[in-house]
Amino acid sequence: MKLIYSEKSLGFSEPGHEESPERLKSIVEYLKKKGRSEFVEPAPASDEDLLRAHAPELIERVKANDFFEPDTPNLPGIYDYALLACGAAIMAAESAVEGTPALSLARPPGHHAGKRTLGGFCYFNNMAVAVKTLRLREVRAAVIDLDGHNGNGTEEILAYEPQTLFISIHQLPGYPETGAKSFANCRNFPLRPGTSAKEYLDTFEKALGLVRDFGPDVLGLSLGFDAHRHDPLLELSLEDSDYFAIGKKVRSLNGRFFALLEGGYNTKTIGNACYSFIKGAEGTGISRIGVSG
């Protein structure tokens, strides 16, 4: 897989906050130890890119540091860091369309940011910006959100988007307390706290069935590692080997795919979990998911 990463993404922090530079640093250092030290530097997104998914007033509020959200810190320069994360997402999506699977290792995450709202450690919605950019080229896109929290912002932005499917597998009850029901092109799979890895993977297989039926040109994964059994914020049960299995199942679709880093807050486990996914997912895609030959 193409690994997209900029050291600039480590440049912001809030003391004591769960969404810390150590999350990303742990992944990158682990990958380097495993011999994966070739990273592609992303370019920032533009305001024009953001406007495909977000209202102008949200963009201006973040740019001017004119907002207050208790769990989403108002930090100097956060607009530029968020632009870089969106740019990395666009690069990953375009790489997938061109036939090379890609993983964006960037922060801040994005899947809780809505059209007009930020929250849940998210300022702009990296996945939604990437998908909206692909839609300009009439790319048919599916998204599976594997973060342990519901991708409420991505759902809001992509709901009723033509030729687009959104799926979220998440713990409920759990922040942001959404994603109980499915509607239109949005399919939600809420899982109770303590759900076993087997049940999670069975649910993931159901999600893949929906993707196969939909037949997209590209699949995007909002890849959070907070469904890991050792994550401090949730109560799900995945092991590193399950992330390998998820990557392998994605690869078996024989399609073009990309992944974006979302959550995952145990810095001792996130590196190997991410590496396990990469090893499972590495392979060569073709033109349309579910179509061979």
N, C-alpha and C positions, 0 to 999 in steps of 0.2 A: 504494500500500500504506500501511496505517497503520504508522507507525514509533514503536515504544515504546522510550523511553529516559529514564533518570534520571542526572543528573550525579553522583548519589551513588555510582554504580557505578565511578567513577574514584577512590574514596576509599581504597582499600587497595592495598598493593604490598609486594613483597619485593625488595630490591636485587639486580639481576642475573638475576631470574627471567624466563623466557620469557613467562609469562602476566602481562603488565604493563598498567597503565592506558593506556600509549601505543597499544596495539592498538586499543582502543575509541575513544580520543581521535582517532586517525588516521581512523577511519571517519566519526565525527561531523563532524570538521572538513572532510573531503572532501565529505560530503553537503551541508553548509552552503554550500560554495563552488559547488556545483551548484544552489543554490536550494532545497534540501530542508531547511528549518530548522524545520518543524513536527513536534514530538515530543509523544507522549502520556506523561504521567508514570504509572508503574505503582504499585500498592500492594503491600506485602509479602504473601507467602503467610502462612498460619497453621500452627501445629503440626498442626492437623487436616488441612490440605492435605498436609503432608509425610507424615503417617501413612498416607496412601493408597499410598505407594510405598516408605516406609522404616520400618525397625524402630525402636521407641522408643529403644533404646540408642544408635543412631547419632545420632539427633537430640540426645540429652542430651550425648553426647560433644562434638559440635560446639558446642553451646550453652555448655558449660563449658570450652571450649578444652582438653579432656582427650584429646588424640590426638597421635600422631606418625606422619607419613608424609613420607618424604624429599622428594618432589617436589610435595607439597601443603601449603604452609606453614600453620602454626598461628599465625594473626595475630589481634590484638585486633579484636573486632567482626565476625569473619568470618561468624558465624552470621547477623547482620542483613543483611550483603551477600548471602549465599546465599538468605535468605528473599526479598529483593527480586528476585533473578534468577528464582526460582520464581514469584513473583507476576507478573512480566512475562510469563513463559511462559504462565501461565494466562490472562492478559489477551489474549495473541495468539491462543491456541487458541479462546477464546470469541468473539473478533472474527471469526475465520474461520467458525465455525459460524453466526454471524449474517449472513454474506455478505460481509464485508470482509476481504480478505487482509491479513495483518499480519506484521511482522518485529520480533522482540524483540532489541534491541541492549543486552545486559546481560552482566555478568560477576559471579562466576565462571561458567565453562562447567559442564556437568553430565553429559555422556553416559558418563563412566567411573565415576560413583558408582553402587554397587549397593545392594541392599536394606539391607545391614548394613555396607557398606564405602565408604570414600572413597578417592580416588587420582586420578592423572593430571590434577592441577590442579582436580579436581571434588569438591565437598562434598555437595551434594544433586543429584538428577537432575531438571533442569528439564523435560526432555521427558516423562519418565515421570510426574512429578507432574501435568503438564498433561493427558496422555492419561488418567490415572486419574481426574482430575476430570471430563473429558468422558464417561467411561464411566458416571458416576453418572446421566447423562442418556440413557444407552443409545445414545450416539453411536458409530457404527462408524468406527474410525480406522485409518489406515495411516501408518507412519513410514518415511521414507527418511533414513538417516544418511549424509550426504555429506562428513563430516569425513574427512580422510585416515587417521585411526586408527579401528579398530573400536570401535563403540559398545557395549562389553561390558556396561556397567552397565544401559543401556536394554534390551539383550537379556535380561539376567537378570530384570529386573523385569517386562517385558512378555511373557516366554515363557509360552505357554499361556493368556494372557489372552483370553477370548472376544471375538469380533468385532473382533480387532486383528491387524494385520500389521506385522511389523518387517523392514526391509531395511537392510543395511549394505554400502557400497562402500568398500573401504579397502585400504591397502598391507599386504602380508604377505610377508616378515618386516617387522615394525614394531610398536612399542608398541600394545597390551599383549600382543601375540603370541597373540591369540585371533581367532575368526571364520573358521576354516578350513572349517567345515562348516555346512550348513543342517539345521534340525530343526523339527518342529511348525510354528508360525506365524512362525518366524525364518528369513530367507533371507540368506545371506552371499555376497558377491562379492569374494573376495580378489584383489588385483592385485599383480603383481610390481613391485619398484622399477624405474623407468624406463619404465613403461607409457605408451604414447603417449596424447595427448589423444583421438585418434580411437577407440582401443580403450576408453578410459574412457567416452566418450559413447555408444558402442555398448552398453556394459554398463549405463549409465544407462537407455538405451532398453529393455533387457530388464527392468530394475526397474520402469519405468513400465508395461510390459506386465502384470507381476504385479499392480500396483496397479489397472489397468483391470479385470482379471479379478476381483479382490477386491471392487471397487465400494464403497469407503468413503464415508461422509458427509463426511469431512474428511481432508486429507493434512497431516502435519507433517513439516518438513524440519529435521534437525539440520545446520545449515549451517556447516561449517568451511571455511576458506580455505587450509588447509595441503596441499591437493592442487595448489596453484598451483606452477608450475615454479620460482619463486624462493623458496619457503618453505624455511627452514633446517633443519627437522626431518624432512622426508620427501623422497622422490625420485619424485614424480609430475610431470605435465607440463601441467596446465591453464593456459590464458591467460585474461586478462580476458574475451575474446570467448567463451570456452567457458562462463564463468559466465553471460553474457548468454544463450547458447543453452540452458543448463539452466533458467534462469528462464522463457524462452519456451516450452520444452517443458512445464514445470509449468503455465503459464497455458493451454496448448492443451488440457489435460485438461478444461477447463470445470468445474472443481470448486472447492470451498472449501479454501484452504490457508493455512498459516502457517509461518514459519521462525524458528528460534532460533539465535543466534550461538553457535558452539562454538569451534574452534581457528582457527589462522591466525596466523603469528608474524613475518611480514615487514611491518613498519609502513610501508614505502615502497610496498607493492603492495596491502595489504588494503583501503584505501579505495576505489580504483577497481574492484577485484574485486567488492566489495559493491555499489557503485553499479551496476555492469554487471548483476549479478543482479537488482537491483530494477527496472531498466529493462526487462529481459526478462520479469520476472514480473508487471508491472503489468497488470491486466485485471480483468474481472468474472467471478465464479464463479456456478455454479448449484447445484442441490440435491445431486446425486450425481455423483461422478467417472465419466467415461466415458458419461454419459447426456446427450444434447442435447435442446434444445427446452424 
